[in-house]
Amino acid sequence: MMRSFPLVVVLIGCVSCGELSDDGSGLNLCRQNLTDISPSTELIRKAPSTVEHITLCENNITTVNPSSFQKLDGLEKLILDNNEYLNFPSNGSQFIYQGSLTDFLCFRCGVDKIYNKSLAGMPRLEQINLTENKITHIEGGAFQGNGNLKVIELRRNLLQRVPREMVETLEHILKVDLSFNNELAPEGDQPFLISDALEELWCIQCGFETVDKRTFSVLVNLKVLYLENNKITQVHARAFDQITLRRSDSGTNLLVSLENNNLKRIVSEVKAGLQLCLHNNTIELECFLRDIPDKDSFVCRNSTHPEVECIPPTTTTLATTLTTESSRTPTISATIFSTIPINTDPRQAANNPATSPASTTPTPVKPPEEVYGISDAYISGYLTLLYVAQIIGLAMLSVVWFRLKKSDSEVDRYAETIVNPNPNYRAIQ
């Protein structure tokens, strides 16, 4: 009985400072009405030294002393979710000093900026989740002190741009999620991010409108790119060439999801190593894909809708070759598309650029003859003239009548008789 007494005391102490996991590695301090965290905070001070995970969710924490958890040498995971007023120090200093920490989660907190030193006190950090904060700005060196980072979650913030060098020095980075930053987009034709290691980039429902040749050109190790629910209308024909060169050597594909955008067509010759998901774009793209015989080799399943009815176009799309020369690089031949009317008259088939192998430039086709007929303007003018003629005719008749009235005494006599009848007139009646 006496031997079990110390164990009972320890258990009571653990209950008083929160919920301790069965193996003693996790401590749940959610909903404890905590506002400030420091080394002297009773619940932290009483925590067992063996704790590896601490959860401080749904409190009212506004400040955290950088040294709050230093006595917990084995602490690996810190969860501060749903502390809506918790922010990183505005002077740019370190948030906490915890060399053992590998996972830091602050979902739905109040972080608005990530400074160069904000996370520098967590050098072993492998995963950071700052989803649903209010982040508007990230400094270029914000993650340079976290060389072991593998996953960065920044979904649902207020970012309009990210520094392209943000993950450049991270040799172990696997995934960056920037989805639902609705106004986030590349800056012109500059690279969006720079990394030799990044494998997954998520930009679902951001502000992308075009994908330029250089937008993702330096993400040479990329395996998955999610660009769903953007406003993309154009993808450069060579936007993914630098990535697919490596993919074809390794035998794996680069998966690019462009679903729910506004694309009307894509390049018809897609290089090996690229897989495109194009579900729910425009009807023009649906019909364009049907005319590509080998689309199944690079287009994801269910990217087209067989039930969509494609109306035959009045013009035929021809592929022409545009050659661009550079003083530093060899001549590059890129396929572009132009729409040229084709004369369907068999008598003039020799003039069609599509059927005449000898022609090097499209021969202008005689436009169809104008169809003659009675126009609306002509009819309207004709009716107007008739109306004016009727008015003039009535006016002329009125003038003639008044003149006859003044000169005809018999008419005057009859008129006077009607106005001033006499007995003789009545007798006659």
C-alpha angles and dihedrals in degrees: 000000000000091000092058093050096083090050091052090051091052092049092049089051091051092050091050092055098044141284113322119202121242094259094042094242099108132056122194114204098162121145096012095133091244117167105171129031120205138144088268094055103122097224091051094042091054095047114119114255089234093067113126100172128042123184118196098169127155098016127123096251115162102163136029122195108230091231096049096113103028094112089059097080093174098050108132106160129043121183119191099163122161099017094132097188098046112115138166115261109282091219089067096248125141118290096214138346108231116140094182097055117115102165126044120179126181104161114179096003127137101261111144103166136027111210128198092260101034093100099024092106091066103063095162094053113139102170132029125182118191097158118159098014126127099255114161101158138037121185117228095248097042093120101029092103091055103071094164096057114135104164130035117184115192101153123154100016132126100258119148095175140004126209107260090221092055095111100017095112096042105105095182100044113134107164138025118182116195097157123149095023087131098198098040113122141146120275105247113291094337123118113271095215135357120221140134093197109040113117104175129038119181119195103156114165097001126134101273114144101163137017110219128202091258101037095099100006096117096048089090096162095050116135103168128032119180114196099155123149096018127124097252114159100163137035118187113244091238099035094122103030096108091052099043092053089069094038093056090052093052094043094240130114132235106234112212117184112203097162121148097022134118102257118149098183144353134208108290095218109061118183123235116272097046129105119186126198108201105166118153103010121125132320088242090061092047091055093041092055092052090064093055107091098199098040092121089069094065108013121085119241117269091026090125135048114224090197092064110104114224115208111216108251121240090227132049120232114229127192115228128182123243116197119203123189129205129189091226104036133048121261112290122207115205128180118237130175129233131176114233124176113240121213108230095193107114090214090064098039091117089066094057113104089213095056102033111079093188095060116094098180128040111264113227110253120224107252117241116272116265115258110233123213145128108299126213091246091056093051092047092052092048092053091048091054091051091051093050091047091054092051092049091048093052091048092052092049090051092053092050092049094052091050092051090048093057095046101042109085091184090059090049091050092051091047092051091049091054093048095043107027118194132201093259091058090049092050092052088053 
